[in-house]
Amino acid sequence: MSTVKSFRILILLPFLLLTPVLTNAQADKKQAELKKLETSLAAAKAKVALNEQQLTKSDSLITLGTQMIAESKTETKAIEAERKKLDKDNVTRQKSLIKLSTSKDKEESTKAKADLKALDLQYKSDSKALGTRQKDATKKMSTGNADLTKGKAGKKNAQDALKISRKALEAAQEKYDNANASGENTASKDKKKK
C-alpha cells in the first residue's frame, strides 16, 4: 500500500508543480499582450497628434495666403491711384512746358525744352518704380494664391487622415481597455483562489 501511495504522489507531484508554472506563463503572455497594446495605443496617439499638427500647419498656410492676397490687392489699388496721379501731373506739367517751348523767347524756349526732357526722365523713372511695385504685388498675389491652394489641399488631406487616425485610436483604446479589464479580472480571480 505504501508503494501505491508513493506512486500516486509521484504521479500527482508533476501536476502540482506544473500548475503554478502554467499560471505564470499565462500571466506573462497577458503582460506581453498588454505591452503590445500599449505600444499600439501610443502609436495611434502619436499619429493623431501628427495629423492635428498638419491641420494646424494647413490652417496657418490658408491664413497667410489670404493675408498676402489682401495685402496685394491693397497695394495694387494704391499703385493704380499713384499711377493715375502721376499721369495727370505729368500731362499738366507737359502742357505748360510745351507752351513755353514754343515761345518766341529763345532762352525761355531752350529752358522749357530742357525742363521737358527732365520731366520726361522723371516720369519714366517714377513709372518704372511703380512698375516694380506692381510686379512685386503681382508676385505676392500669386504666392498668396499658391499658399491658399496648398493650405486647402493640405487641410482636406489632414482632416481625412485625422478622422482615420482618431478611429484607429478609439479602436486601440478599446482593445487596450478590454485587455486591461480582463487582465484585472483574472488577477483578482487568482487572488481570490489563493
C-alpha positions, 0 to 999 in steps of 0.5 A, a space after each residue: 500500500 505504501 508503494 501505491 501511495 508513493 506512486 500516486 504522489 509521484 504521479 500527482 507531484 508533476 501536476 502540482 508543480 506544473 500548475 503554478 508554472 502554467 499560471 505564470 506563463 499565462 500571466 506573462 503572455 497577458 503582460 506581453 499582450 498588454 505591452 503590445 497594446 500599449 505600444 499600439 495605443 501610443 502609436 495611434 496617439 502619436 499619429 493623431 497628434 501628427 495629423 492635428 499638427 498638419 491641420 494646424 500647419 494647413 490652417 496657418 498656410 490658408 491664413 497667410 495666403 489670404 493675408 498676402 492676397 489682401 495685402 496685394 490687392 491693397 497695394 495694387 489699388 494704391 499703385 493704380 491711384 499713384 499711377 493715375 496721379 502721376 499721369 495727370 501731373 505729368 500731362 499738366 506739367 507737359 502742357 505748360 512746358 510745351 507752351 513755353 517751348 514754343 515761345 518766341 523767347 529763345 532762352 525761355 524756349 531752350 529752358 522749357 525744352 530742357 525742363 521737358 526732357 527732365 520731366 520726361 526722365 522723371 516720369 519714366 523713372 517714377 513709372 518704372 518704380 511703380 512698375 516694380 511695385 506692381 510686379 512685386 504685388 503681382 508676385 505676392 498675389 500669386 504666392 498668396 494664391 499658391 499658399 491658399 491652394 496648398 493650405 486647402 489641399 493640405 487641410 482636406 488631406 489632414 482632416 481625412 487622415 485625422 478622422 482615420 487616425 482618431 478611429 484607429 485610436 478609439 479602436 486601440 483604446 478599446 482593445 487596450 481597455 478590454 485587455 486591461 479589464 480582463 487582465 484585472 479580472 483574472 488577477 483578482 480571480 487568482 487572488 481570490 483562489 489563493 
